Amino acid sequence: MIKYLVVVLAVAGGFYAVSRHASLESGLQYVSQNKGAFWAPRASFTIGFIYYQREDYSKAKEVFTQLLTDYPTCQFAARGLFYLEDSAESIRDWDTAKAAADRYIEEHPTGDRIELMRRRQQMLRYQHGP
């Protein structure tokens, strides 16, 4: 039991130390420098998702846009498009939101969120023109 507690405290201390000295921006820079690494798409998506969870939708939109530019067919593309559309909609960037919804529907017609994206696409067209 004591060994378990020591391990938990060590891991928590490690996370605390890293969080005090590392930033999401430095993480993005590191990903940018290692675009060819197998882990880069996952790291990029995760950073974008953290910005999204923090409700920093402008930064989330930027990160998801870069993810989809650098890795357009990666395993995170569908989710990246979903969060890109939602982030863009949250900051009223209607053109980006429409483009992301259109792309999701075109590239992922059997995706998990296809019906939601179709409804959003229609709503965006209805409220903000063709």
Buried (B, 14 or more C-beta within 10 A) or exposed (E): EEEEEEEEEEEEEEEEEEEEEEEBEEBBEBBEEEEEEEEBBBBBBBBBBBBBEEEBBEBBBBBBBBBBEBBEEBEBBBBBBBBBBBBBBBBEBBEBBBBBBBBBBEBBEEBEBBEBBBEBBEEBBEEEEE
